[in-house]
C-alpha cells in the first residue's frame, strides 16, 4: 500500500464522517492542547522571571525577617515570631560588610495617594533608601532619584510609577507636582519607566519615598528588607551571603550551631522555587493530558474496529487482487496514525491559542516552544499507531473469501 494512498483514504474517511471524526479526535485534541498550553505558559513564566531577575538584581542578596517564599501556614507563623530587621541592622551591614558593593533597605505598605480630586487607595507605597533605585535597576524615565542627603533628612520627595502619572497627575510635566501620600505632602521628582501588567495586575501603581520619611509617617514598628549588591554572581554571592550571615548572627548573639533567626535569599532561590512549582504544575497537567490521550486512543481503536467491519468487503477485494497481510496492516496503521495526527495538529493550535488568550486576559507571559509542538505531534501519532495495532491486525487477518462474502 502506497503511503500517499493510505493518507488519502484516511482523510477521506475523516471528511465523510465529520461528526464521528470530531468525537473521535476530541480526546487527542484535549490531551495535546493541554500539554502545549502548559508548556507555553510555563516557559513564558520562566523566561519572564529570569529576565526580571537578570534586569532587576541578578546579583542582589536580600536579608529579611522571613523568607520570600514558604509552603505551609505553620512555617509562616514560625517566621512571624522572629525579631524584626531594623535600621540598626541596615547600618551595621552598611559599615561592616566589606564585600558589599552597595547596601539598601526598603519597606512597603498599601496606601492612599491624592492629587486634586483624584485618589487611589491601593497604591504600593515604598519606603526606599537612596540606594534602592539603583539596586532595583529602576529606570527613571524623567526626573531623578533620591539623593543621600534627601534620604538622611527625610525629605518629602517622591518617585512615582507610570499609573500615577497617567491616571492622576494628568497632562503636562509631572515633575514638581505635589501629591499627598497617606495624608502627607510630597513633591514628585522622578517618574519610573512603565513595567506593564503581570497576572492582570499593574506593576506601575506605586510611589517611592525616602525610607526615613516613610518611618516617620508610618511608624518604625515593622521589619525592613535589606538589599545588598554582591557585584557579580557565583562565588561573590556566596562570599557576601556568608559575611551577611556572620554580621546578623553576631548582632543577635546566636550560639554556634543554632538556626538563623533571619533569612538570606538570592536570585537562585527564587529561580529554583519557581522551577519546582512550575514542574509540579506541569506534571499534574501532563497526567491529565495523558489520561485524555489514553481515552482518545481507545476511541480511535473503537472507531478503527468499526471501520474494519464496515470495510470488510473492501479488504477482501484488496486481498483478492494481490494485497498482502502486511499491506493491509500498514494501511490501517497509517489511517489510525493520520486520524490521531490530525487531532494533534488541532490540539497544537488550540493549545497555543488558549495560552495566548490567557496572556491577553490576565497578562500571564507565554512563549511557544518548537520542541513542545514536535513532541505533541509525535505523541499524537504514537497514540494512533499504538491503539491502531489491534484493529489493523484484525483487518490483516481477515480471510479474503469470508471478506468477499460480506459484500452480499
N, C-alpha and C positions, 0 to 999 in steps of 0.2 A: 504494500500500500504506500503510495507516494505521500510524503508529508503534507504537501500543499493540498492535495485532495482531501486528506483527513481533516485538515484545518477548515476547509470549505464546508465539509459535511457537518462539522461541529457547530460552526457559526450559523449555517442554515437551520440546524435543529434548534438553536437558541432563538433565532428570529421567528421561526414557525410557531413556537410555543412561548410567547412573550411572558404571560403571567406566570407560567410554570418556571420559566427561566429566572424571573425576578425572585420568586420564592426560593428557588434552588441556590441562587447566588447570595442571598441575604446573610447567611451565617459567615461566609467568607468575607463579604464586604465589611460587616461589623468587626470581625477579627482584625483584618488588615488595617481598616480605618483607625481602630483603637490604637494599634501599635504605632502607626505613622503619626497620629495626633500626639501621643505621649512623647515619642522621641523628638518630634518637632518642638513641643513646648519645653521639654526637659533640656534639650540642647540650647534653646533660646535663653532659658533661665541661667544655665551655666555660663554662657557667653556674656550675659548681662552682668551677672555678679562678678565674674572675673574681670571684665572691663572696668567696673566700678571700683573694685579693689586695686586694680592697677592704676587707675586715674586718681583715686582718692585714698592714697595712703597705703600702697602695697608694702612699704617697709615701716609702717607705723605700728607700734606696740601700745596697747591700752592697759591701764591699771584701773580696775573698777571694784566696787563693793561686791558685786555678784557677776558671774559670767554672763556674756551676752546671750547665751543660749542655755536652756535647761529643759529637761524632759518631763519631770513629774512635779506636782504641787508640793510634795514633801521637800524636794530639793529647793523650790522657791522659798518655802517657809524657813528652811535652814539658812539659806543665804541672806534672808532678811534680818536674821539675828546678828549678822556681822556688824562690826564697827563701821561707821561712815568713813569714806575717803574725804579728807578735809583740805582746805587751802594750805595748812601747815605741811601736809604730806606733799602737796604740789611744790611748795617752796623748798622742802628738803631734797626732793628729786632734782629740782632746778639747780640747786647748789652742789649736790654730792654726786650726781651721775656724770662721770667724766666721759663716758662713751656716748652719751645722748647728744645728738646734733641739735635738736630743738625740743622744747617741752611746752605743752599747752594744757589747758583744763577747760571743762565745759559743764554746764547744767542745762537741762531742758524742762520746759513746762508748757502746757497748753494755756493760752491766754487770749485776751481781747485787745484788738488793735482798732483805734478810732481815728478817722481823718474826716473832718467836716461832718457830714451826715452819713457817711459810710462807716461800717464797722464789721469786724469779724469776731467770732467767739471761739474758734477752734484753730487759731494760728499757733504754729510751733515757735515759742519764744526761747531763743537760745542765748544763754549767758556764756560768752567766749572770752578767753584771754586774748591779748593782741596777736599771739602766735597762731591761733586756731585757724584763721582763714587760709594761711599758707599750709598748715598741716593737713587741712581738708582739701587742699588743691582747689579751693574755691576761686573760680574765675570772676573777677569783678568786671562787669560789663560797662559800668560807668561809675565815676567817683573813685573812692579809695576805701581801704580797710582801716581798722583802728590803729592808733599809734600806742607805743608803750606808755607814754605819758597820759593819754586818754584812759587807758586801762587802769593805771595805778590811781588816777584821780577820779575814778567813777564818773567820767564824762557822760552826759546824756546824748550820745550819738548812736546811730543805728545803721546797719546794713540790712537791706530788705530783699526778699525774693521777688521774682517776676510777677507773681499773682498779686502782691500788694500794690505794685505799680499799675498793673493793668486793670484791677478791679476796684481800687480805692483812690489812688493818687490822681488818676485821670490824665488828660493831655498836658503837655508841657514838661519841662525839666523837673524830675522828681527830687533832685539834689537840693538841699536847703529847706525842703518842706518839713513841717513839724507834725508828727503823729503822736498819739497818746497810746502807750503800751501799758496795759493794766493800770490805767489812770495816770501814769507819769509821762511828761512830755519828752520826746526825743527828736533830734534833728537827723534827717536822712543824709548820710554822707556817701553811701555806696549802694549799688544795685547788683545783685548776683546774677550770673548767667542762668538762663532758663534751663531746667532739667527735664521738663515734661511730666508724664504720668507713669505710675507703676501700680499695677493691680487696680486701676481705676481711681487711684488717689494721686492728687497733685503733689509733686515734690518741690513746688515753688511757693507754698503758702507758709512762709517763715520770716522772722526778723531776728537779727543777732545784735546784742548789745554787750558792752563790756561786762565781764563776769562780776567785778566788784559792784557795779551799779545793779546788776541782777540780784546779788546777795542782799544789797540794801533794801530793794523793793520787795523781794520775795522771801527774804529770810535766809539764814545760813544753816538751817537745821537739816537739810537734805545732803546726801552724798554727792560728790562731784566725780566726774570721769577724767582721768589724766591720759593725755596722748603724748607719745614720745616718738620722734623721728629717729630711726636707727641709722639712716644714711646708706642703707643697702640691704640686700637680702641674705638668706642663709646664715653664715657664721656670725655676721654682725648683729642680726636679730637675736641670735642665741646669747651673744655677749651682753647686749643691752638688757634682755629679759632677765638674765642671771643677776646683773647689777641692780636692776629694779627690785627683784625679789629680796636681795640682801638688804637694801635700804629699807624696804617696807617691813621685813621681819625684824630688823634691828629696832625700828621705831616702835613696834608693837611688843617687843620683848618676848618673842616667841621662842620656846625651847627647841633645841635641835631635835629633828625627827617629828615635831608636831606639824599638823596640817596648816597650810596658809589660811589666813582669815581675809583674804582678798583674792582677786582674780587677775591674771595676766594673760591677755589674748593677743594673737597676731592674725594677719590675713589668712594664714594657712588654717587656723582654727575654723574660720567661717567657711572656707572652701571645702574642708574635709566634712564638716557637718552637712553642708548643702549637698555634697556628693552622696552621703549616706541617705539623707532624706529623699532625694530625687531617685536614687537607685531603688530604695524600698518602695516608693510610689510606683516606679516603673515596673517592679517585679509584680506588684499586686495587679496592675492593669494588664501586664503581659499574661498573667494567669487567666484573667477574664477573657482576654483575646484568644488564648489557647483553647478555652472551652468553646468559644464561638467558632473557632476554626474546626474543632472536632465535630461540633454539631453540623456545621456546613459541609464537612467531608462526608458525614453519614447521610445527609440529604442528597449529596451528589451521587453517592453509591446507590441510594434507593432509586434516584431518577435514572441512573445508568442501567440498573436492573430492569426498570420499566422499559427503557429504550431497547434493551436486548430482546425483551418479549415482543415489543411492537415490530421490531425489525428482524424477526426470525426468518421470514421468507427471504429478505434481502441477503442475510448471512448465508442461507442455503444456496442462493444463486451465485454468490461470490465464490463459495467453495466449489460449486459445480463447474465454474469456468476456470478453476485453477488456483484460487486463493488458498494459501496455506494457513494452518492454525496460527503461525507466527504473525502473518499479515493481519488476521482478524484481531489478534491480541493487541498488536501495535495500534491498529485503527481505533479501537475503543479506549486505549490508554491515552492516545493523543486527544481524543474527543473530551475525555474527563479532565485532562490537564488544561485543555483550552477553555472549557467551561469555568474551571477554578481560576485560571489566569485572568479571564475577563472580570471575574469578581474581584480579583486582586487589583486590577487596574482601576476599577471603580472605587475600591476601598482606598487606594493611594490618593486619588483626587478628593475623595470625601474627607479623608483624614487631614490632608493639607488645608482644605477649605475650612474644616471645623477649627483647626488651630488658628488660622488667620482671622476667623470670625471672633474667637476668644480674644485675640490680640486687639482687634478693633473695639470690642465691647469694654474690656477691663484693662487694656494696655499691658497684658501679660506678654513678655517677649517671646518670640518664636523664631526658629531658624531651621530651614529644611535641610536635611542631610541626605545626600545622594545614596549613601550606603544603606540607609533605612528603606529607601524606595526599592533598591535592588533586593534587599533581604525580604521585604514584604512580598514582592513578586515571586521570588524563589520559593518562599514558604507556601504561597498560594498554589503554585504549580505542583509542589511536592505533595500537598494535601490532595490535590486532584488525582495525581498518579497513585498515591498510596491507597486511597479509597476507591480508585477505579480498577485496581488489580483484580478483585473478585469478579465484578461484572464482566471485565474483559476476558478473564479466564473462562467464565461460564459461556460467553459467546464463542470463544475459540474452540470449546469442547463440544459444541453442538454437532450432531450428526447431520451431514448435508441432506440425506434422504428425508429424515424427520423434519428438518427445517423447511424443505421444499413442500412437504405435505401440509405444513402450517398455512400455506397460502390459500389452500382450498377451504 
